Amino acid sequence: MAEDLFVSSPANVDKSPTDSNHSAGIARGKLLKVLGVWFGIAVAIGNTIAAGIVRTPGNIAELLPQPILFVGVWILGGLYALCGASSLAELGAAIPRSGGQYNFSRRALGDYAGFVVGWSDWLSSCGTLAAVAIVIAEYSTNLAPSLSGFEQVLAVSVIVAFAVLQWRGVRWGSWTQLVTSALKTAAFIVVIVACFVLGGKGGLAGGIQMAPPGSVDTIWPVFVAMIVALQAVLYTIDGWSGVIYFGEEVQDIGRSVPRAIFASVISVTAIYVLLNAAVLYVLPMHEIAGNKFALGTAAQKIFGPIGDPLIRSIMVISLLSCVNAVQLFCSRILYAMSSDGLFLARAARVNDGGTPVLALWLSTAVGILFVLGSFERVIAMLSFFFVANYTLSYLSLFLLRKNEPNLDRPYRAWGYPWTTGIALIGSIIFLIGCMVTDRTNAPYALLMLIASYPVYLLLKRFRPRLDG
């Protein structure tokens, strides 16, 4: 891998007063341009295929108790991601900055839009970091009962351990990601093959008749169930665009970003669809519905008593890969915002290993706070922003095509404007559906959006004193 350093100064970005004020204060620091396509795929798989595969099948089976809907909703989620993949590939290649979708919204829509996307993405990533660490601790205590009662200590230890590893440098984090993602992918492929080779037609034999009376006899209940199920699917499948968080660190960005994104969408969707189909092949629908560990139950039928601990062990490896990926995301988001004057300037400093040190440790601290506190509601609220952020990104592509026609675009979205339009309209419909069907979390998300504006104004006003 190349050893050269890369200082980002993307064209036309330095238009805002924030950027000029920032450059007068502190140099941004340097990120190492050492990552490639395989890292982009690994970080997407590492981030995406995690705890969601454990509980989501049981939840979806309760909502959609027919096999064709149970599997079909995963395919639908994958198609939604595929429609948006080329749009994010164009944006990621044209705006080669680390930090994710924050960069696209800020450039096309201004500082405040970027602030909302960046902060919601950062906080939800920190919360996800905590959630995954806690699940690792819970599975570990199940595998080793002597650790029972030390779940919080284990969760915090996992977060700190990966922070120390990444503090050493981006190469440590990237190799860890490649190894853990490869291990988890191989393990899940073995489970899928075993289910289809050794399992019976559990859910396919008569499963269609198991739907409760009246659950699918009108359009509205099906629509509500599909929206709620899609919420779970999109939350679970989110992460396929992981490479865009490392725009300043990816070599040959015009080729690497599109290849990594499309390979990630296809790989992640295929693994999830096959895993759910494999579970359905082994278990009848009534055993999947409401089951918080359907994959483990299926493994027990295939592998006997070792099935449950086997799946839990695979999940620990899978979740460790997720922790590494999410922690990388967190530090890059905060780094980008700090570089643009939307957070502390010191958080834009990078060490010799290519790690934004303060951004990393602040993200680690927030993740630990979530572990020690109550984060379930926060995660539920911020999951609403996942699709909202994608909506703003697709809108940003339209605006940038119109306002910056001469922007260097190493890759141009295939099917534009149709694929981007489909992804944008689908996102808007989904958000409206969330507001109609989710009266608990979506309104809180909107309140957070409204409350973010005074926070944004205060931060911009008092940043010089904080940097003092």
C-alpha positions as CSV (number, residue, x, y, z in Angstrom):
1,M,0.0,0.0,0.0
2,A,1.1,3.5,-0.7
3,E,2.8,5.4,2.0
4,D,2.0,8.9,0.8
5,L,0.0,11.4,2.8
6,F,-3.1,13.0,1.5
7,V,-4.5,16.4,2.5
8,S,-8.0,17.0,1.4
9,S,-9.0,20.3,-0.1
10,P,-11.9,19.4,-2.4
11,A,-12.8,21.8,-5.1
12,N,-15.5,24.4,-4.4
13,V,-15.9,23.3,-0.8
14,D,-14.1,26.2,0.7
15,K,-16.9,28.6,-0.1
16,S,-18.3,29.1,3.4
17,P,-17.1,31.5,6.0
18,T,-16.7,28.6,8.3
19,D,-14.1,27.0,6.2
20,S,-12.0,30.2,5.9
21,N,-12.2,30.8,9.6
22,H,-11.1,27.3,10.2
23,S,-8.1,27.4,7.9
24,A,-7.0,30.6,9.7
25,G,-7.0,28.7,13.0
26,I,-5.6,25.2,12.7
27,A,-4.3,22.9,10.0
28,R,-6.7,20.0,9.3
29,G,-4.1,17.3,9.7
30,K,-3.4,14.5,7.3
31,L,-5.1,11.2,6.7
32,L,-3.2,8.3,5.1
33,K,-4.3,7.4,1.6
34,V,-3.8,3.7,2.0
35,L,-7.3,2.0,1.7
36,G,-8.7,0.1,-1.3
37,V,-11.7,-1.8,-2.6
38,W,-11.4,-4.8,-0.3
39,F,-11.4,-2.6,2.7
40,G,-14.5,-0.8,1.5
41,I,-16.3,-4.1,1.1
42,A,-15.0,-5.4,4.4
43,V,-16.0,-2.3,6.4
44,A,-19.5,-2.5,4.9
45,I,-19.9,-6.2,5.7
46,G,-18.4,-5.7,9.1
47,N,-20.8,-2.8,10.0
48,T,-23.9,-4.3,8.4
49,I,-24.0,-8.0,9.2
50,A,-24.2,-7.8,13.0
51,A,-26.8,-8.1,15.7
52,G,-29.7,-7.5,13.4
53,I,-29.7,-11.0,12.0
54,V,-30.4,-12.4,15.5
55,R,-33.7,-10.6,16.4
56,T,-34.9,-9.2,13.1
57,P,-36.2,-12.5,11.6
58,G,-38.4,-13.2,14.6
59,N,-39.8,-9.6,14.5
60,I,-40.5,-9.7,10.8
61,A,-42.1,-13.2,11.0
62,E,-44.6,-11.8,13.5
63,L,-45.4,-8.9,11.2
64,L,-45.4,-10.8,7.9
65,P,-46.3,-14.4,8.7
66,Q,-46.2,-15.6,5.1
67,P,-42.9,-16.9,3.7
68,I,-43.1,-14.9,0.5
69,L,-43.5,-11.7,2.4
70,F,-41.0,-12.8,5.1
71,V,-38.2,-13.2,2.5
72,G,-39.6,-10.6,0.0
73,V,-39.2,-7.7,2.4
74,W,-35.4,-8.4,2.5
75,I,-35.3,-8.4,-1.3
76,L,-37.2,-5.1,-1.3
77,G,-34.8,-3.6,1.2
78,G,-31.9,-4.7,-1.0
79,L,-33.5,-3.2,-4.2
80,Y,-34.0,0.1,-2.3
81,A,-30.3,0.1,-1.5
82,L,-29.3,-0.9,-5.0
83,C,-31.3,2.1,-6.4
84,G,-29.4,4.4,-4.2
85,A,-26.0,2.8,-4.6
86,S,-25.0,4.5,-7.8
87,S,-26.1,7.9,-6.5
88,L,-23.9,7.6,-3.4
89,A,-21.1,6.2,-5.6
90,E,-21.2,9.3,-7.7
91,L,-21.2,11.6,-4.6
92,G,-18.5,9.7,-2.9
93,A,-16.2,9.8,-5.9
94,A,-16.9,13.5,-6.7
95,I,-16.5,14.7,-3.1
96,P,-13.5,12.7,-1.8
97,R,-13.7,13.6,1.8
98,S,-13.8,11.3,4.9
99,G,-16.9,11.6,7.0
100,G,-19.8,10.1,5.1
101,Q,-23.1,11.6,4.0
102,Y,-22.4,14.7,6.0
103,N,-20.2,16.0,3.3
104,F,-22.8,15.7,0.6
105,S,-25.6,17.5,2.4
106,R,-23.3,20.3,3.6
107,R,-22.0,21.0,0.1
108,A,-25.4,20.9,-1.6
109,L,-27.6,22.3,1.1
110,G,-25.4,24.3,3.5
111,D,-23.9,24.1,6.9
112,Y,-27.0,23.5,8.9
113,A,-28.2,20.6,6.7
114,G,-24.7,19.1,7.1
115,F,-24.8,19.6,10.8
116,V,-28.1,17.7,11.1
117,V,-26.9,14.8,9.0
118,G,-23.4,14.7,10.7
119,W,-24.7,14.9,14.3
120,S,-27.5,12.4,13.8
121,D,-25.1,10.1,12.0
122,W,-22.4,10.5,14.7
123,L,-24.8,10.0,17.7
124,S,-26.6,7.1,16.2
125,S,-23.2,5.5,15.3
126,C,-22.0,6.0,18.9
127,G,-25.3,4.5,20.2
128,T,-24.9,1.5,17.8
129,L,-21.3,1.1,19.1
130,A,-22.7,0.7,22.6
131,A,-25.5,-1.6,21.6
132,V,-23.2,-3.9,19.7
133,A,-20.7,-4.0,22.6
134,I,-23.5,-4.9,25.0
135,V,-24.7,-7.8,22.8
136,I,-21.1,-9.0,22.6
137,A,-21.0,-9.0,26.4
138,E,-24.3,-10.8,26.7
139,Y,-23.3,-13.5,24.3
140,S,-19.9,-13.9,26.0
141,T,-21.5,-14.4,29.4
142,N,-23.8,-17.0,27.8
143,L,-20.8,-18.8,26.5
144,A,-18.8,-18.3,29.7
145,P,-21.3,-18.1,32.7
146,S,-18.5,-17.2,35.1
147,L,-18.5,-13.7,33.5
148,S,-22.2,-13.2,34.4
149,G,-22.7,-9.9,36.1
150,F,-19.8,-8.2,34.3
151,E,-21.7,-7.3,31.1
152,Q,-21.1,-3.5,31.4
153,V,-17.4,-4.1,32.2
154,L,-17.0,-6.4,29.2
155,A,-18.9,-4.0,26.9
156,V,-16.7,-1.0,27.9
157,S,-13.6,-3.1,27.7
158,V,-14.4,-4.0,24.1
159,I,-15.0,-0.4,23.1
160,V,-11.8,0.8,24.7
161,A,-9.7,-2.1,23.2
162,F,-10.7,-1.2,19.7
163,A,-10.1,2.5,20.4
164,V,-6.6,1.7,21.5
165,L,-6.1,-0.5,18.4
166,Q,-7.3,2.3,16.0
167,W,-5.3,4.9,17.9
168,R,-2.2,3.0,16.7
169,G,-3.2,3.9,13.1
170,V,-5.5,3.3,10.2
171,R,-3.5,0.3,9.0
172,W,-4.3,-1.5,12.3
173,G,-7.9,-0.8,11.9
174,S,-8.1,-1.8,8.3
175,W,-6.3,-5.1,8.7
176,T,-8.5,-5.9,11.7
177,Q,-11.6,-5.1,9.5
178,L,-10.4,-7.3,6.7
179,V,-9.7,-10.3,8.9
180,T,-12.9,-10.2,11.0
181,S,-15.1,-9.5,8.0
182,A,-13.6,-12.5,6.1
183,L,-14.1,-14.8,9.2
184,K,-17.7,-13.7,9.7
185,T,-18.6,-14.1,6.0
186,A,-17.0,-17.6,5.8
187,A,-18.9,-18.6,9.0
188,F,-22.3,-17.5,7.8
189,I,-21.7,-19.2,4.4
190,V,-21.0,-22.5,6.3
191,V,-24.3,-22.0,8.3
192,I,-26.3,-21.3,5.2
193,V,-25.0,-24.3,3.3
194,A,-25.6,-26.6,6.3
195,C,-29.2,-25.4,6.7
196,F,-30.0,-26.1,3.0
197,V,-28.1,-29.4,2.9
198,L,-29.1,-30.8,6.3
199,G,-32.4,-29.0,7.1
200,G,-36.0,-29.8,6.2
201,K,-38.6,-27.7,4.5
202,G,-39.8,-26.4,7.9
203,G,-41.3,-23.1,6.9
204,L,-42.0,-23.9,3.3
205,A,-44.2,-26.9,4.2
206,G,-47.6,-25.3,5.0
207,G,-46.2,-22.1,6.3
208,I,-48.5,-20.0,4.0
209,Q,-51.5,-21.3,5.9
210,M,-50.1,-20.2,9.3
211,A,-51.0,-16.5,9.0
212,P,-53.4,-15.5,11.7
213,P,-57.0,-14.8,10.5
214,G,-57.4,-11.3,9.2
215,S,-53.7,-10.5,9.2
216,V,-53.4,-10.3,5.4
217,D,-57.0,-9.9,4.3
218,T,-56.9,-6.1,3.7
219,I,-54.4,-3.8,2.2
220,W,-53.9,-1.4,5.1
221,P,-52.8,-4.0,7.7
222,V,-50.3,-5.3,5.1
223,F,-49.1,-1.8,4.3
224,V,-48.6,-1.0,8.0
225,A,-46.8,-4.4,8.6
226,M,-44.6,-3.8,5.5
227,I,-43.6,-0.3,6.7
228,V,-42.7,-1.5,10.2
229,A,-40.9,-4.5,8.8
230,L,-39.0,-2.3,6.3
231,Q,-37.9,-0.1,9.2
232,A,-36.3,-3.1,10.7
233,V,-34.8,-4.3,7.4
234,L,-33.4,-0.9,6.4
235,Y,-31.9,-0.4,9.9
236,T,-30.4,-3.9,9.7
237,I,-29.1,-3.6,6.1
238,D,-27.8,0.0,6.6
239,G,-24.1,0.3,6.3
240,W,-23.5,-0.9,2.7
241,S,-22.1,2.6,1.8
242,G,-19.4,2.3,4.5
243,V,-16.6,3.2,2.1
244,I,-17.8,6.8,1.8
245,Y,-16.7,7.5,5.3
246,F,-13.1,7.2,4.1
247,G,-13.0,9.3,0.9
248,E,-9.6,10.9,1.8
249,E,-8.1,7.6,2.6
250,V,-9.1,5.5,-0.5
251,Q,-6.7,5.0,-3.4
252,D,-8.0,5.5,-6.9
253,I,-11.3,6.8,-5.6
254,G,-13.1,7.0,-9.0
255,R,-12.9,3.2,-9.3
256,S,-12.7,2.0,-5.7
257,V,-15.8,3.8,-4.3
258,P,-18.3,2.5,-7.0
259,R,-16.8,-1.0,-6.9
260,A,-16.9,-1.2,-3.1
261,I,-20.5,0.2,-2.9
262,F,-22.0,-2.1,-5.5
263,A,-20.1,-5.2,-4.2
264,S,-21.2,-4.3,-0.6
265,V,-24.9,-3.9,-1.6
266,I,-25.0,-7.2,-3.5
267,S,-23.0,-9.1,-0.9
268,V,-24.9,-7.8,2.1
269,T,-28.3,-8.4,0.5
270,A,-27.4,-11.9,-0.7
271,I,-26.2,-12.9,2.8
272,Y,-29.3,-11.6,4.5
273,V,-31.7,-13.1,2.0
274,L,-30.0,-16.5,2.1
275,L,-29.7,-16.5,5.9
276,N,-33.4,-15.8,6.3
277,A,-34.3,-18.3,3.6
278,A,-32.1,-20.9,5.4
279,V,-33.9,-20.3,8.7
280,L,-37.2,-20.6,6.9
281,Y,-36.0,-23.9,5.3
282,V,-35.3,-25.4,8.7
283,L,-38.0,-23.8,10.9
284,P,-41.8,-23.4,10.5
285,M,-43.1,-19.9,10.6
286,H,-44.7,-20.2,14.0
287,E,-41.2,-21.1,15.5
288,I,-39.6,-18.1,13.8
289,A,-42.3,-15.5,14.8
290,G,-41.3,-13.8,18.0
291,N,-38.1,-15.9,18.3
292,K,-35.3,-13.6,19.5
293,F,-32.6,-16.1,18.4
294,A,-34.2,-17.8,15.4
295,L,-30.8,-18.5,13.8
296,G,-29.6,-20.2,16.9
297,T,-32.8,-22.3,17.0
298,A,-32.2,-23.4,13.4
299,A,-28.6,-24.2,14.2
300,Q,-29.7,-26.4,17.1
301,K,-31.8,-28.5,14.7
302,I,-28.9,-28.8,12.3
303,F,-25.9,-29.2,14.6
304,G,-27.6,-30.5,17.8
305,P,-26.5,-29.2,21.3
306,I,-23.5,-27.3,19.8
307,G,-25.7,-25.3,17.5
308,D,-26.6,-22.5,19.9
309,P,-23.1,-21.9,21.2
310,L,-21.8,-22.2,17.7
311,I,-24.0,-19.4,16.4
312,R,-23.3,-17.3,19.5
313,S,-19.5,-17.7,18.9
314,I,-20.0,-16.7,15.2
315,M,-22.0,-13.7,16.4
316,V,-19.3,-12.6,18.8
317,I,-16.8,-12.6,15.9
318,S,-19.3,-10.8,13.7
319,L,-20.0,-8.2,16.3
320,L,-16.4,-7.5,17.0
321,S,-16.0,-6.7,13.3
322,C,-19.0,-4.4,13.6
323,V,-17.4,-2.5,16.6
324,N,-14.3,-1.9,14.7
325,A,-16.2,-0.6,11.6
326,V,-18.5,1.7,13.6
327,Q,-15.7,3.1,15.7
328,L,-13.9,4.0,12.4
329,F,-17.1,5.7,11.2
330,C,-17.5,7.7,14.4
331,S,-14.1,9.3,14.3
332,R,-14.3,10.2,10.6
333,I,-17.7,11.9,11.0
334,L,-16.5,14.1,13.9
335,Y,-13.2,14.7,12.1
336,A,-15.0,16.1,9.0
337,M,-17.4,18.3,11.0
338,S,-14.5,19.7,13.0
339,S,-12.6,20.4,9.8
340,D,-15.5,22.5,8.6
341,G,-15.9,24.5,11.8
342,L,-19.0,22.6,13.1
343,F,-17.2,21.1,16.1
344,L,-13.9,21.6,18.0
345,A,-10.9,22.3,15.7
346,R,-8.8,20.0,17.8
347,A,-10.9,17.1,16.7
348,A,-9.6,17.6,13.2
349,R,-6.0,16.7,14.3
350,V,-4.6,13.5,13.0
351,N,-1.7,11.5,14.4
352,D,1.2,10.0,12.4
353,G,-0.8,6.7,12.0
354,G,-3.6,8.5,10.2
355,T,-6.1,8.5,13.1
356,P,-8.1,11.6,14.2
357,V,-7.2,11.1,17.9
358,L,-9.5,13.4,19.8
359,A,-12.4,12.5,17.5
360,L,-11.7,8.8,18.3
361,W,-11.6,9.3,22.0
362,L,-14.7,11.5,22.1
363,S,-16.6,9.0,20.2
364,T,-15.4,6.3,22.5
365,A,-16.5,8.3,25.5
366,V,-20.0,8.8,24.2
367,G,-20.2,5.1,23.3
368,I,-19.3,4.3,26.9
369,L,-21.9,6.7,28.2
370,F,-24.5,4.9,26.2
371,V,-23.4,1.6,27.6
372,L,-23.7,2.9,31.2
373,G,-27.0,4.7,30.5
374,S,-30.2,4.0,28.7
375,F,-29.8,4.2,25.0
376,E,-32.7,2.1,23.5
377,R,-34.9,5.1,22.9
378,V,-32.1,7.1,21.5
379,I,-31.3,4.3,19.0
380,A,-34.9,4.0,18.0
381,M,-35.3,7.7,17.5
382,L,-32.0,8.1,15.5
383,S,-32.8,5.1,13.3
384,F,-35.4,7.4,11.7
385,F,-32.6,9.6,10.6
386,F,-30.9,6.8,8.6
387,V,-33.4,7.1,5.8
388,A,-33.7,10.8,6.3
389,N,-30.0,11.2,5.7
390,Y,-30.2,9.1,2.5
391,T,-33.1,11.3,1.4
392,L,-30.9,14.4,1.7
393,S,-28.0,12.7,-0.1
394,Y,-30.2,11.8,-3.1
395,L,-31.6,15.4,-3.1
396,S,-28.0,16.6,-2.9
397,L,-27.1,14.7,-6.1
398,F,-29.9,16.5,-8.0
399,L,-28.8,19.9,-6.7
400,L,-25.1,19.3,-7.4
401,R,-25.8,18.2,-10.9
402,K,-27.7,21.4,-11.4
403,N,-25.5,23.9,-9.5
404,E,-22.1,22.4,-10.2
405,P,-22.3,20.9,-13.6
406,N,-18.5,21.2,-14.1
407,L,-17.6,19.3,-10.9
408,D,-15.2,16.5,-11.6
409,R,-17.2,13.3,-11.5
410,P,-14.9,10.2,-11.9
411,Y,-18.1,8.1,-11.8
412,R,-21.6,9.1,-12.9
413,A,-24.7,7.4,-11.5
414,W,-26.1,4.9,-13.9
415,G,-29.8,5.4,-14.7
416,Y,-29.7,9.0,-13.5
417,P,-32.2,10.7,-12.9
418,W,-34.5,7.7,-12.8
419,T,-32.6,5.5,-10.2
420,T,-31.9,8.5,-8.0
421,G,-35.5,9.7,-8.4
422,I,-36.8,6.2,-7.4
423,A,-34.5,6.1,-4.4
424,L,-35.6,9.7,-3.4
425,I,-39.3,9.1,-3.8
426,G,-39.0,5.7,-2.0
427,S,-37.2,7.4,0.9
428,I,-39.9,10.1,1.2
429,I,-42.7,7.6,1.1
430,F,-41.0,5.6,3.7
431,L,-40.5,8.6,6.0
432,I,-44.2,9.5,5.6
433,G,-45.1,5.9,6.4
434,C,-42.9,6.1,9.5
435,M,-44.7,9.2,10.7
436,V,-48.1,7.6,10.1
437,T,-47.3,4.2,11.6
438,D,-44.7,4.9,14.2
439,R,-46.3,7.3,16.7
440,T,-43.7,6.5,19.4
441,N,-40.3,7.2,17.9
442,A,-40.7,9.3,14.7
443,P,-42.2,12.4,16.5
444,Y,-39.3,12.4,18.9
445,A,-36.9,12.3,16.0
446,L,-38.7,15.4,14.5
447,L,-38.4,17.1,17.9
448,M,-34.6,16.3,17.9
449,L,-34.4,17.9,14.4
450,I,-36.1,21.1,15.6
451,A,-34.0,21.2,18.8
452,S,-30.8,20.9,16.7
453,Y,-31.0,24.4,15.3
454,P,-30.4,26.3,18.5
455,V,-27.6,23.8,19.3
456,Y,-26.1,24.5,15.9
457,L,-26.2,28.3,16.5
458,L,-24.7,28.1,19.9
459,L,-21.9,25.8,18.7
460,K,-21.0,28.2,15.9
461,R,-21.1,31.2,18.2
462,F,-19.0,29.7,21.1
463,R,-16.6,27.5,19.1
464,P,-13.7,30.1,19.3
465,R,-13.9,30.1,23.1
466,L,-14.1,26.3,23.2
467,D,-11.1,26.0,20.9
468,G,-9.3,28.7,23.0
